Amino acid sequence: MTPPLVLFAASHPGHFSVMFRPNVYRAVDAQLVAARGRTNAVLRDGARARFGTTDRIRALTAWSLVHGLATLVRDGAVAPEPGTDLESLTRAVTHALTPTPAS
């Protein structure tokens, strides 16, 4: 699955840019607080699926990686290789989080 955040950043760069700037929105807004709670649950569920744990650091690591990729894509610093797409690039990057067995 391609993290929707990367696709959202590419297709809605202006919205993505303000999502993480609390000086431009009301951080205590009830809908925002609820959405933040749902987002945290998705991150924890993703960490459980990928790593077998809901550890906050694992979830934060995954979110940081995806957010960084989304920011780089939004800013035009990273693009998929010719003949591929954003979903393929995102899958490859997030796959790198999966630990590989020791040889």
CYANA upper distance limits for C-alpha pairs under 8 A (distance plus 0.5 A):
  1 MET  CA     91 ARG  CA      7.50
  2 THR  CA      6 VAL  CA      8.26
  2 THR  CA      7 LEU  CA      8.43
  2 THR  CA     87 GLU  CA      6.03
  2 THR  CA     88 SER  CA      8.49
  2 THR  CA     90 THR  CA      6.55
  2 THR  CA     91 ARG  CA      6.39
  3 PRO  CA      7 LEU  CA      7.76
  3 PRO  CA     66 VAL  CA      7.75
  3 PRO  CA     90 THR  CA      7.77
  4 PRO  CA      8 PHE  CA      6.46
  5 LEU  CA      9 ALA  CA      6.55
  5 LEU  CA     66 VAL  CA      7.83
  5 LEU  CA     67 HIS  CA      7.66
  5 LEU  CA     70 ALA  CA      7.06
  6 VAL  CA     10 ALA  CA      6.82
  6 VAL  CA     66 VAL  CA      7.37
  6 VAL  CA     67 HIS  CA      7.77
  6 VAL  CA     69 LEU  CA      7.37
  6 VAL  CA     70 ALA  CA      4.83
  6 VAL  CA     71 THR  CA      8.43
  6 VAL  CA     73 VAL  CA      7.97
  6 VAL  CA     90 THR  CA      7.98
  7 LEU  CA     11 SER  CA      6.66
  7 LEU  CA     70 ALA  CA      8.08
  7 LEU  CA     86 LEU  CA      7.95
  7 LEU  CA     87 GLU  CA      8.39
  8 PHE  CA     12 HIS  CA      6.03
  8 PHE  CA     13 PRO  CA      7.95
  8 PHE  CA     16 PHE  CA      7.55
  9 ALA  CA     13 PRO  CA      5.45
  9 ALA  CA     15 HIS  CA      8.25
  9 ALA  CA     16 PHE  CA      5.77
  9 ALA  CA     17 SER  CA      8.46
  9 ALA  CA     70 ALA  CA      6.15
  9 ALA  CA     71 THR  CA      7.50
  9 ALA  CA     73 VAL  CA      7.85
  9 ALA  CA     74 ARG  CA      6.03
 10 ALA  CA     70 ALA  CA      7.72
 10 ALA  CA     73 VAL  CA      6.81
 10 ALA  CA     74 ARG  CA      5.60
 12 HIS  CA     16 PHE  CA      6.66
 13 PRO  CA     17 SER  CA      6.53
 13 PRO  CA     74 ARG  CA      6.37
 14 GLY  CA     18 VAL  CA      7.23
 15 HIS  CA     19 MET  CA      6.87
 16 PHE  CA     20 PHE  CA      8.19
 17 SER  CA     21 ARG  CA      8.02
 18 VAL  CA     22 PRO  CA      8.38
 18 VAL  CA     24 VAL  CA      7.38
 21 ARG  CA     25 TYR  CA      7.84
 22 PRO  CA     26 ARG  CA      7.41
 22 PRO  CA     27 ALA  CA      6.66
 27 ALA  CA     32 LEU  CA      7.37
 27 ALA  CA     33 VAL  CA      7.81
 28 VAL  CA     32 LEU  CA      7.64
 28 VAL  CA     33 VAL  CA      7.00
 29 ASP  CA     33 VAL  CA      6.68
 30 ALA  CA     34 ALA  CA      6.67
 31 GLN  CA     35 ALA  CA      6.59
 32 LEU  CA     36 ARG  CA      6.55
 33 VAL  CA     37 GLY  CA      6.81
 34 ALA  CA     38 ARG  CA      6.87
 35 ALA  CA     39 THR  CA      6.62
 36 ARG  CA     40 ASN  CA      6.71
 37 GLY  CA     41 ALA  CA      6.84
 38 ARG  CA     42 VAL  CA      6.81
 39 THR  CA     43 LEU  CA      6.76
 40 ASN  CA     44 ARG  CA      6.69
 41 ALA  CA     45 ASP  CA      6.54
 42 VAL  CA     46 GLY  CA      6.52
 43 LEU  CA     47 ALA  CA      6.70
 43 LEU  CA     59 ALA  CA      5.97
 43 LEU  CA     60 LEU  CA      8.26
 43 LEU  CA     62 ALA  CA      8.45
 43 LEU  CA     63 TRP  CA      7.61
 44 ARG  CA     48 ARG  CA      6.66
 44 ARG  CA     53 THR  CA      8.50
 44 ARG  CA     54 THR  CA      5.45
 44 ARG  CA     55 ASP  CA      7.78
 44 ARG  CA     56 ARG  CA      7.63
 44 ARG  CA     59 ALA  CA      6.19
 45 ASP  CA     49 ALA  CA      6.65
 45 ASP  CA     54 THR  CA      7.24
 46 GLY  CA     50 ARG  CA      6.51
 46 GLY  CA     59 ALA  CA      7.72
 47 ALA  CA     51 PHE  CA      5.95
 47 ALA  CA     52 GLY  CA      7.29
 47 ALA  CA     53 THR  CA      6.49
 47 ALA  CA     54 THR  CA      5.99
 47 ALA  CA     55 ASP  CA      7.68
 47 ALA  CA     58 ARG  CA      6.59
 47 ALA  CA     59 ALA  CA      5.63
 47 ALA  CA     62 ALA  CA      8.03
 48 ARG  CA     52 GLY  CA      4.85
 48 ARG  CA     53 THR  CA      4.83
 48 ARG  CA     54 THR  CA      5.47
 48 ARG  CA     55 ASP  CA      8.46
 49 ALA  CA     53 THR  CA      8.14
 50 ARG  CA     98 THR  CA      7.49
 51 PHE  CA     58 ARG  CA      8.19
 51 PHE  CA     98 THR  CA      8.08
 53 THR  CA     58 ARG  CA      8.41
 54 THR  CA     58 ARG  CA      7.86
 54 THR  CA     59 ALA  CA      7.52
 55 ASP  CA     59 ALA  CA      6.95
 56 ARG  CA     60 LEU  CA      6.50
 57 ILE  CA     61 THR  CA      6.46
 58 ARG  CA     62 ALA  CA      6.80
 59 ALA  CA     63 TRP  CA      6.64
 60 LEU  CA     64 SER  CA      6.39
 61 THR  CA     65 LEU  CA      6.73
 62 ALA  CA     66 VAL  CA      6.75
 62 ALA  CA     94 THR  CA      8.21
 62 ALA  CA     97 LEU  CA      7.93
 63 TRP  CA     67 HIS  CA      6.32
 64 SER  CA     68 GLY  CA      6.39
 65 LEU  CA     69 LEU  CA      6.73
 65 LEU  CA     94 THR  CA      8.14
 66 VAL  CA     70 ALA  CA      6.54
 66 VAL  CA     90 THR  CA      8.50
 66 VAL  CA     94 THR  CA      7.80
 67 HIS  CA     71 THR  CA      6.59
 68 GLY  CA     72 LEU  CA      6.69
 69 LEU  CA     73 VAL  CA      6.59
 69 LEU  CA     78 VAL  CA      8.33
 69 LEU  CA     90 THR  CA      8.33
 70 ALA  CA     74 ARG  CA      6.52
 71 THR  CA     75 ASP  CA      6.60
 72 LEU  CA     76 GLY  CA      6.67
 72 LEU  CA     77 ALA  CA      5.59
 72 LEU  CA     78 VAL  CA      5.97
 73 VAL  CA     77 ALA  CA      6.51
 73 VAL  CA     78 VAL  CA      5.51
 73 VAL  CA     79 ALA  CA      6.61
 79 ALA  CA     86 LEU  CA      7.84
 80 PRO  CA     84 THR  CA      6.41
 80 PRO  CA     85 ASP  CA      5.99
 80 PRO  CA     86 LEU  CA      6.12
 80 PRO  CA     88 SER  CA      8.25
 80 PRO  CA     89 LEU  CA      6.26
 81 GLU  CA     85 ASP  CA      7.89
 81 GLU  CA     89 LEU  CA      8.47
 84 THR  CA     88 SER  CA      6.91
 84 THR  CA     89 LEU  CA      8.01
 85 ASP  CA     89 LEU  CA      6.94
 86 LEU  CA     90 THR  CA      6.55
 87 GLU  CA     91 ARG  CA      6.56
 88 SER  CA     92 ALA  CA      6.67
 89 LEU  CA     93 VAL  CA      6.74
 90 THR  CA     94 THR  CA      6.55
 91 ARG  CA     95 HIS  CA      6.35
 92 ALA  CA     96 ALA  CA      7.04
 93 VAL  CA     97 LEU  CA      8.05
 94 THR  CA     98 THR  CA      8.20
